[in-house]
Amino acid sequence: MQLEGKVAVVTGAARGLGRAYAEAVALVGASVLAWDLNPCDETVGAIRAAGGVADAAAIDITDFDSCQAVAERALACFGRIDVLINNAALYGGLKGARFEQLEEAQWDAVMAVNVKGVWNACRAVVQPMRDSGGGSIINIASLAAVFGLPYGLDYVASKAAVIGMTRGMARELGRDKIRVNAIAPSAVMTEGTEEFFGEKFEKAKQVIASGQIIPRNLETADVTGTVLYLASDASAMVTGQTHMVDGGSWFL
Ligand SMILES: NC(=O)c1ccc[n+]([C@@H]2O[C@H](COP(=O)([O-])OP(=O)(O)OC[C@H]3O[C@@H](n4cnc5c(N)ncnc54)[C@H](O)[C@@H]3O)[C@@H](O)[C@H]2O)c1
């Protein structure tokens, strides 16, 4: 799959899956804009060291003005935006609890980043995509949303919202030749997942793998292929879909 000549924005690209997506799309020719609250120096450095093109921007995706400002800067530098990978989220540091005991402040923060942040990034890039004749938006949901992960209702609700937004936006944007799809991975071995499970990480790895039809844990490289497919013209007539990348944990 080739993304030569395309410009891809990846949110939450400082580490983990976002960094992997950024490096993967760069490897097949896309110029990458790495957006994160935290510095993306390592991501950008790795892409440039491999001969790719990348630029970083510090951004809080809960703030629309911040999204719009970096989108405008990106347009000025790269002239177009073709792909948006909506990956930034609150995940690793979240405190799990029974739903009635979740902290209200955490609930609000999860909705602000995981739901409103996706909306903000989409509305910052949609006009540039229209102007260049189309594009591909890839929203990162989670197996948690379709399975109904217990003790994380804030996260579950936010990722279910991502699937709903994917479907709604796909219907609105088809005529603009902008496709909108979601990816729902099961647990991937990232720093975020290690933080999420804490001291139960090793046990969780075993339980998760044994619940999958293909009984091994996912690495970041297991998800990048689906991102490349959805970013490229190989999926030109695929929109509104949620792609489970979960070793066969759940059939939609
Ligand atoms: N790792 C998994 O097992 C897994 C499984 C399913 C879905 N996901 C989803 O995949 C994505 C990445 O997962 P990960 O494990 O790499 O997570 P992570 O926590 O390591 O990375 C999230 C990134 O988002 C950034 N971010 C957080 N808030 C932000 C904000 N307000 N503005 C800009 N950037 C912000 C963080 O700085 C971080 O770099 C998330 O959407 C997560 O929900 C992960």
PDBQT file of the ligand as one rigid body, heavy atoms in Angstrom, charges set to zero:
ROOT
HETATM    1  N1  LIG A 301      -3.056  -0.135  23.878  1.00  0.00    +0.000 N 
HETATM    2  C1  LIG A 301      -4.169  -0.851  23.808  1.00  0.00    +0.000 C 
HETATM    3  O1  LIG A 301      -4.278  -1.986  24.264  1.00  0.00    +0.000 OA
HETATM    4  C2  LIG A 301      -5.397  -0.270  23.163  1.00  0.00    +0.000 A 
HETATM    5  C3  LIG A 301      -6.478  -1.112  22.849  1.00  0.00    +0.000 A 
HETATM    6  C4  LIG A 301      -7.591  -0.554  22.237  1.00  0.00    +0.000 A 
HETATM    7  C5  LIG A 301      -7.612   0.791  21.933  1.00  0.00    +0.000 A 
HETATM    8  N2  LIG A 301      -6.545   1.562  22.276  1.00  0.00    +0.000 N 
HETATM    9  C6  LIG A 301      -6.581   2.973  21.929  1.00  0.00    +0.000 C 
HETATM   10  O2  LIG A 301      -5.440   3.228  21.120  1.00  0.00    +0.000 OA
HETATM   11  C7  LIG A 301      -4.964   4.549  21.359  1.00  0.00    +0.000 C 
HETATM   12  C8  LIG A 301      -3.504   4.541  21.764  1.00  0.00    +0.000 C 
HETATM   13  O3  LIG A 301      -3.259   3.600  22.777  1.00  0.00    +0.000 OA
HETATM   14  P1  LIG A 301      -1.844   3.598  23.533  1.00  0.00    +0.000 P 
HETATM   15  O4  LIG A 301      -1.753   2.367  24.309  1.00  0.00    +0.000 OA
HETATM   16  O5  LIG A 301      -0.764   3.944  22.581  1.00  0.00    +0.000 OA
HETATM   17  O6  LIG A 301      -2.118   4.839  24.535  1.00  0.00    +0.000 OA
HETATM   18  P2  LIG A 301      -1.138   5.866  25.245  1.00  0.00    +0.000 P 
HETATM   19  O7  LIG A 301      -1.801   6.288  26.504  1.00  0.00    +0.000 OA
HETATM   20  O8  LIG A 301       0.236   5.303  25.326  1.00  0.00    +0.000 OA
HETATM   21  O9  LIG A 301      -1.078   7.081  24.207  1.00  0.00    +0.000 OA
HETATM   22  C9  LIG A 301      -2.057   8.064  24.144  1.00  0.00    +0.000 C 
HETATM   23  C10 LIG A 301      -1.400   9.321  23.623  1.00  0.00    +0.000 C 
HETATM   24  O10 LIG A 301      -2.417  10.345  23.584  1.00  0.00    +0.000 OA
HETATM   25  C11 LIG A 301      -1.843  11.542  24.059  1.00  0.00    +0.000 C 
HETATM   26  N3  LIG A 301      -2.871  12.430  24.598  1.00  0.00    +0.000 N 
HETATM   27  C12 LIG A 301      -3.626  12.231  25.708  1.00  0.00    +0.000 A 
HETATM   28  N4  LIG A 301      -4.427  13.282  25.907  1.00  0.00    +0.000 NA
HETATM   29  C13 LIG A 301      -4.199  14.159  24.908  1.00  0.00    +0.000 A 
HETATM   30  C14 LIG A 301      -4.711  15.445  24.580  1.00  0.00    +0.000 A 
HETATM   31  N5  LIG A 301      -5.643  16.058  25.341  1.00  0.00    +0.000 N 
HETATM   32  N6  LIG A 301      -4.259  16.055  23.466  1.00  0.00    +0.000 NA
HETATM   33  C15 LIG A 301      -3.312  15.471  22.705  1.00  0.00    +0.000 A 
HETATM   34  N7  LIG A 301      -2.769  14.259  22.977  1.00  0.00    +0.000 NA
HETATM   35  C16 LIG A 301      -3.198  13.625  24.074  1.00  0.00    +0.000 A 
HETATM   36  C17 LIG A 301      -0.864  11.109  25.146  1.00  0.00    +0.000 C 
HETATM   37  O11 LIG A 301       0.095  12.108  25.430  1.00  0.00    +0.000 OA
HETATM   38  C18 LIG A 301      -0.274   9.835  24.527  1.00  0.00    +0.000 C 
HETATM   39  O12 LIG A 301       0.883  10.100  23.777  1.00  0.00    +0.000 OA
HETATM   40  C19 LIG A 301      -5.928   5.144  22.379  1.00  0.00    +0.000 C 
HETATM   41  O13 LIG A 301      -6.994   5.764  21.687  1.00  0.00    +0.000 OA
HETATM   42  C20 LIG A 301      -6.443   3.923  23.106  1.00  0.00    +0.000 C 
HETATM   43  O14 LIG A 301      -7.673   4.173  23.716  1.00  0.00    +0.000 OA
HETATM   44  C21 LIG A 301      -5.446   1.070  22.872  1.00  0.00    +0.000 A 
ENDROOT
TORSDOF 0
